[in-house]
Amino acid sequence: MAPTTKKPAAAKAAAKPVRAKPAAKPAATAAAAKKVDDTPVVRVRGPSLRIKGLVDQVTEATGVKKKDVKAVVEATLAALGDALGRSEELNLPGFGRSRVARTVEKDGASHLTLKIRRGPHKKRENNDNDALADDGEDS
């Protein structure tokens, strides 16, 4: 057997690259993943409601013609989108209170992150005497 020669210590150190350990995540990033009370934030992606489904639901709830409902729903959604674009807070019964938490401009579009707070939903009864429009106003 041939005797083996050992490499000098300096050669060994140069042969293996030294990897730096990744820096620890900042506390803000770790805290953002959890709520204040250490309850984990759950992100759920469920079915999405599209304009056709919304128009169908409103048509069924009101008994108004579908084409009339579609025009009103589209105008309402446009007004809501414009208000959110101006960072206005929305306080709408049945929907809840919402505000723009963060806005990012990306690829020519605004990406809004909303905070929505919902209370118990109160269904309007037919015998409710609160008029939606005053007498003489067009509905």
C-alpha positions, 0 to 999 in steps of 0.5 A: 500500500502506498502511503497517503499524504495529508493536505495542509490545513490551509488547502482544506479550508480553501477547498470548502466554500463557507456558507453564510447562515440566512439572517433571522426574519425581522420581528415585524415579518414574524408578527405580521403572520400572527394576530396580536393574541397569537391566533394564526391568520387564516387565508381562505380562498372560497368561491367568488361572486361575479356580477352575473351571480350578484345580478341574479341574487338582487333580481330574486330578492327584489323582483325587479327586471334583470336588465334594470337590476344589472344597470343599477348593480354596475353603477353601484359597483363603479361608485364603490370602486371610485370611492375605494380608489380615493381611499374613502372609508365605506360604511354600508349596512349589510356589507360592513365597514371597510377601509383601504389598508394598503395601496400598491401601484403595479403594472399600471393597476392599483392593488388595494388591500382592504380591512373589512369589519362586519357586524351582525347582518340585520335583514330589512323587513317588509313592514319597516316604515323607514322609507328609502326615498322621500316622497316626491323623489324618483326611485 
